Amino acid sequence: MKLKWSHIANPFYAPVDPVALNIPNYFKIIKNSMDLITVGNKLRKELYPTAKGFEDDMRLIFVNCFRFN
């Protein structure tokens, strides 16, 4: 989330907005959306009982990216 990496990570910060991006079929392909802001919020709220839950969500961001694209 550091500024120096924002040019790379920017697409992963916020939830995908299929309307703004004109991709109406996004949620037909991606059933469980995930983004870095959501992961950060879950970390702050201590919603990950184990490191595995955090890892799963981080992997989901990239799995969704590869699956959709």
Secondary structure, 3 states (H helix, E strand, C coil): CCHHHHHHHHHHHCCCCCCCCCCCCHHHHCCCCCCHHHHHHHHHCCCCCCHHHHHHHHHHHHHHHHHHC
